[in-house]
Amino acid sequence: MSIAVRSVSKNFGRFAALHDVSLEVAEGELLALLGPSGSGKTTLLRVMAGLEFPDDARGRVFFHGRDVTDQPAYQRRAGFVFQHYALFPNMTVAQNVAFGLDARPRRHRPPKAEIRARVEHLLGVVQLEGLGARFPAQLSGGQRQRVALARALAIEPSVLLLDEPFGALDAKVRKELRQWIRRFHDRTRITSVFVTHDQEEAFEIADRVVILDKGGIQQIGTAREVRGGPSTPFVTEFLGLGENI
């Protein structure tokens, strides 16, 4: 499922979070949105998800050529993973993973046996077999983030969107999980976009990196392209490449 963002602007009061942003995400790509705080990367991700909407009619969002601009998140079937997991502490791991399916209207809800089977399968996919009866507080940070990923996958999303998915983890777990995410993506090939402010993280696991600043895209490219030829003074400074240019 490809994603296209066309001429999207988004303001919050007097703050311009995005200004006339256009972007193409190829089907099966793992793309990173990289930039400092306030650069617009999370707002852009939320616009893709249907959690925010463009300010004017020029701004459009397409999933595989289909205009989804006016559709809310649940109609887009976008799986969204939050930085701080957003798991329900009073629900078991299995109940958390099943939540998006259980919450569907009755006519669209799969049978209970099918939901149980899907949950068991996904716990295996994220390497949490046998932990379905535990509660989030009984898991490590890395395990909780994988539960959040399984929950996002349970709805069989057309795209996977991750907002600072490693930010709440310590350095060792963060490195392990981002390597795991790369391997997971290579197996599933789900079109995925993740937000980060960590350039090492972005360049290590993404196919391409989009660098944003002040609501606009500064550069798009692979790690080699961006590091080898920063296109603006901001990119040069942000990546600490001044001495090498």
C-alpha positions in Angstrom: 0.0 0.0 0.0 1.6 3.2 -1.1 1.0 6.6 0.6 1.0 10.0 -1.1 0.7 13.3 0.8 0.0 16.3 -1.4 0.3 20.0 -0.5 -0.6 19.5 3.2 -0.6 22.4 5.6 -1.5 22.3 9.3 -1.6 25.1 11.8 -2.3 25.0 15.5 -3.2 28.5 16.4 -0.4 30.7 15.2 2.0 27.8 15.0 2.6 26.4 11.5 3.2 22.6 12.1 3.3 21.8 8.4 3.6 24.1 5.4 2.7 22.8 1.9 4.2 19.3 2.5 4.2 16.7 -0.3 5.7 13.2 0.1 5.5 9.8 -1.6 6.0 6.5 0.4 6.5 3.5 -1.9 4.6 0.2 -1.3 6.6 -2.0 1.1 8.9 0.8 2.1 10.2 1.5 5.7 10.4 5.3 5.9 11.7 7.5 8.7 10.6 11.0 9.5 13.6 12.7 11.2 13.9 16.1 12.7 14.2 18.2 15.9 11.2 18.8 18.2 8.6 21.0 16.5 9.8 20.1 13.0 6.3 18.7 12.0 7.2 15.0 11.9 4.6 13.8 14.3 1.9 16.0 12.8 2.7 14.6 9.4 2.4 11.1 10.7 -0.9 11.9 12.4 -2.2 13.4 9.1 -1.4 10.1 7.4 -3.2 8.2 10.1 -6.4 10.3 10.0 -5.8 11.6 13.5 -5.3 15.2 12.1 -6.6 16.7 8.9 -5.2 19.3 6.4 -6.3 22.9 7.0 -7.5 23.5 3.4 -8.8 21.6 0.4 -5.5 21.6 -1.4 -4.1 19.2 1.1 -4.8 15.6 0.2 -3.8 12.1 1.4 -3.9 9.0 -0.8 -3.5 5.3 0.1 -2.6 3.4 -3.1 -4.1 6.1 -5.2 -7.4 6.3 -3.2 -8.2 9.7 -1.7 -8.6 9.1 2.1 -8.2 12.7 3.2 -11.7 13.0 4.7 -11.7 9.5 6.2 -11.1 9.0 10.0 -8.4 6.7 11.2 -10.6 3.6 11.6 -11.8 3.8 8.0 -8.2 4.0 6.7 -7.1 0.8 8.5 -3.9 2.4 9.6 -2.1 0.7 12.4 -0.7 3.3 14.8 1.9 2.6 17.5 2.4 5.2 20.2 5.7 6.0 22.0 4.3 5.2 25.4 2.6 2.0 24.3 -0.9 3.2 25.4 -1.8 -0.3 26.7 -4.7 -0.8 29.0 -3.2 -1.7 32.3 -6.3 -3.6 33.5 -6.4 -5.8 30.5 -4.2 -8.9 29.8 -1.8 -8.9 26.9 -4.2 -11.0 24.9 -7.1 -8.6 25.6 -4.9 -5.6 24.6 -4.0 -7.2 21.3 -7.7 -8.1 20.6 -9.0 -4.7 21.5 -9.3 -3.2 18.0 -11.2 -6.3 16.9 -13.5 -6.5 19.9 -14.3 -2.8 19.6 -15.7 -3.2 16.1 -19.5 -3.0 15.5 -21.0 -6.4 15.8 -21.6 -6.8 12.1 -17.9 -6.2 11.4 -16.5 -8.1 14.4 -14.9 -11.5 13.7 -16.1 -14.5 15.7 -14.5 -15.0 19.1 -12.6 -18.1 18.0 -11.1 -16.2 15.1 -10.1 -13.4 17.3 -8.4 -15.8 19.7 -6.6 -17.5 16.9 -5.4 -14.2 15.4 -4.2 -13.0 18.8 -2.2 -16.2 19.4 -0.7 -15.9 15.9 0.4 -12.3 16.4 1.9 -13.0 19.8 4.0 -15.6 18.0 4.9 -13.1 15.3 6.2 -10.6 17.9 7.9 -13.4 19.9 5.7 -13.2 23.0 4.2 -16.7 22.9 2.8 -17.8 26.2 2.5 -14.3 27.6 -1.1 -13.6 26.7 -2.4 -14.0 30.3 0.1 -11.5 31.7 -0.7 -7.8 32.4 1.4 -5.0 30.9 3.0 -4.2 34.3 4.5 -7.7 34.3 6.4 -7.1 31.0 9.6 -5.3 30.2 9.5 -2.1 28.2 10.5 -3.9 25.0 7.9 -6.5 25.5 5.2 -3.8 26.0 6.2 -2.1 22.8 5.9 -5.4 21.0 2.4 -5.9 22.5 1.5 -2.4 21.1 2.8 -3.5 17.7 0.8 -6.7 17.8 -2.4 -4.7 18.7 -1.7 -2.5 15.7 -1.3 -5.5 13.4 -4.5 -7.2 14.7 -6.7 -5.0 12.6 -4.8 -6.2 9.5 -3.7 -2.6 8.7 -3.0 -1.3 5.2 -0.1 0.7 6.6 1.9 0.8 9.9 2.6 4.2 11.5 4.9 4.4 14.5 5.4 7.6 16.6 8.8 7.6 18.4 8.3 3.8 19.0 11.7 3.5 20.8 11.7 6.7 22.7 10.5 5.4 26.1 13.1 2.6 26.2 16.6 2.5 27.6 19.5 2.5 25.1 20.2 -1.2 25.1 16.6 -2.3 24.7 16.0 0.5 22.1 18.9 -0.8 19.9 17.6 -4.4 20.2 14.0 -3.5 19.3 14.9 -1.3 16.3 16.9 -4.2 14.9 14.0 -6.4 15.5 11.6 -4.0 13.8 13.9 -4.0 10.7 13.8 -7.8 10.6 10.1 -7.8 11.1 9.5 -5.3 8.3 11.7 -7.4 5.9 9.5 -10.4 6.6 6.1 -8.7 6.3 6.8 -5.9 3.8 4.0 -3.7 5.3 4.4 -0.1 4.2 5.7 1.6 7.4 6.5 5.1 8.5 8.1 5.9 11.8 9.0 9.2 13.6 12.3 9.7 15.4 14.6 12.5 16.4 17.5 10.1 16.6 19.5 10.1 13.3 21.4 7.0 14.1 18.1 5.2 14.5 16.7 6.6 11.3 19.7 5.8 9.2 20.2 2.3 10.7 16.8 0.8 9.9 15.0 3.0 7.3 15.0 2.5 3.5 14.8 6.3 3.1 14.9 9.2 5.5 12.8 12.4 5.3 14.4 15.3 7.2 12.0 18.0 8.4 12.4 21.4 10.0 9.9 24.2 10.8 7.1 22.3 9.1 8.8 21.7 5.8 10.8 18.9 4.1 14.5 19.7 3.9 15.7 16.5 2.2 14.7 13.0 1.3 17.0 10.1 0.5 18.9 7.0 1.7 21.5 7.2 4.4 24.3 7.4 1.9 22.6 10.1 -0.2 21.8 12.3 2.7 25.1 12.0 4.5 27.0 12.2 1.3 25.2 15.3 0.0 23.2 17.3 2.5 21.1 19.7 0.4 20.6 22.6 2.9 22.6 24.3 5.6 20.1 23.0 8.1 20.7 19.4 7.1 24.4 19.9 7.3 24.2 21.3 10.8 21.5 18.9 12.0 23.6 15.9 11.0 26.8 17.4 12.3 28.5 17.2 8.9 30.0 20.7 8.7 33.6 19.6 9.2 33.2 17.0 6.4 31.8 19.3 3.7 
